[in-house]
Amino acid sequence: MFRLQAAVAAGCDTYIDPKTGYTVFTAHYLQQRQCCGNKCRHCPHGWANVARSRLKPAAAAAAPPEW
């Protein structure tokens, strides 16, 4: 969580997840675009364009997790 907070405080669009090594977009960056449908971790659009087949059955109607 520290890397996310540091990235947001610095105005960065991305940070590196220490567990996975993946580059992760911040919500600030994602707010400037439409939902891409890739289940982004910090999606501010509620995964609006994610195909139902990519969601778990119980989560099909649920919003993405709040980070």
VMD Tcl script that draws the C-alpha trace (Angstrom):
set ca {
  {0.00 0.00 0.00}
  {2.94 2.32 0.63}
  {3.90 2.36 -3.05}
  {0.37 3.30 -4.07}
  {0.26 6.14 -1.55}
  {3.69 7.39 -2.63}
  {2.71 7.26 -6.32}
  {-0.53 9.17 -5.69}
  {1.24 11.78 -3.54}
  {3.85 12.29 -6.27}
  {1.20 12.55 -8.99}
  {2.45 9.42 -10.76}
  {0.20 7.47 -13.12}
  {1.62 4.06 -12.21}
  {3.52 2.16 -9.53}
  {5.16 -1.27 -9.34}
  {3.31 -3.84 -7.24}
  {5.97 -5.33 -4.94}
  {4.26 -8.74 -4.75}
  {3.75 -9.30 -8.48}
  {6.19 -6.91 -10.13}
  {3.37 -5.69 -12.36}
  {2.95 -2.05 -13.31}
  {-0.37 -0.86 -11.85}
  {-2.29 2.25 -12.95}
  {-3.56 4.64 -10.28}
  {-7.22 5.68 -10.19}
  {-6.15 9.22 -11.11}
  {-4.72 7.94 -14.38}
  {-7.73 5.71 -15.07}
  {-10.24 8.52 -14.45}
  {-8.93 10.24 -17.55}
  {-10.02 7.31 -19.75}
  {-13.01 5.06 -20.30}
  {-13.07 1.60 -18.75}
  {-10.84 -0.68 -20.85}
  {-12.51 -3.90 -19.67}
  {-9.33 -5.41 -18.21}
  {-10.44 -5.44 -14.54}
  {-7.91 -2.81 -13.49}
  {-7.21 -2.89 -9.76}
  {-8.10 0.77 -9.17}
  {-10.84 1.12 -11.80}
  {-12.94 4.20 -10.97}
  {-15.62 3.11 -13.47}
  {-16.84 0.02 -11.63}
  {-15.48 -2.35 -14.32}
  {-18.17 -1.00 -16.65}
  {-16.79 -2.70 -19.78}
  {-15.63 -5.99 -18.26}
  {-17.36 -8.94 -19.92}
  {-19.57 -10.93 -17.56}
  {-17.68 -14.05 -18.57}
  {-14.56 -12.56 -16.95}
  {-16.32 -12.02 -13.60}
  {-16.85 -14.69 -10.98}
  {-20.55 -15.68 -10.83}
  {-21.09 -14.24 -7.34}
  {-19.32 -11.02 -8.30}
  {-21.08 -10.50 -11.63}
  {-23.29 -7.78 -10.18}
  {-20.72 -6.46 -7.73}
  {-18.47 -3.45 -8.19}
  {-14.70 -3.84 -8.18}
  {-12.94 -3.81 -4.83}
  {-12.16 -0.43 -3.28}
  {-8.41 -0.04 -2.83}
}
mol new
graphics top color blue
foreach p $ca { graphics top sphere $p radius 0.5 }
foreach p [lrange $ca 0 end-1] q [lrange $ca 1 end] { graphics top cylinder $p $q radius 0.2 }
display resetview
